[in-house]
């Protein structure tokens, strides 16, 4: 992966990150209310992840943003639980180990920020993502946690950090 860089998001990345999120979510049919594509933060990801208990990272190659992912406190959840958020990659960079690297970076950052658990929501048909999460030790839950506003998600996981 020498051609790829994973780094913290910059304000100048906002437009490109929003395009990645919208492209990936649309390709999986996850469009409209109840999906993260409709979150107000999508257009201001840099600003949304500047808190001491949150971080957003991007995957960049040759100056082009190819993916993103990060963590923040779980809205409406326990203070010791964070949420893995907005982890999306363009199709041309999937299968290169970047998801694993992004996940490792996000979980290390979450642990350093003091979180004890990490929660995530996804979709049943996002099979490669679910395999990644399960391989990392995330355990499936029978229902959602917190108040994320993502009522159309149908798979939920939790990991003890």
ABEGO torsion letter per residue (X at the ends): XAABBBBBBBAAAAAAAAAAAAAAAAAAGBBEBGBAAABAAAABAAAAAABAABBBBBBBBGGBBABBEBBBBBBGBBAABBBBBGBBBBAAABGAGAAAAAAAAAAAAAAAAGBABBBBBBBAABAAAAAAAAAAGBBBBABBBEBAGBAABABBBBBBX
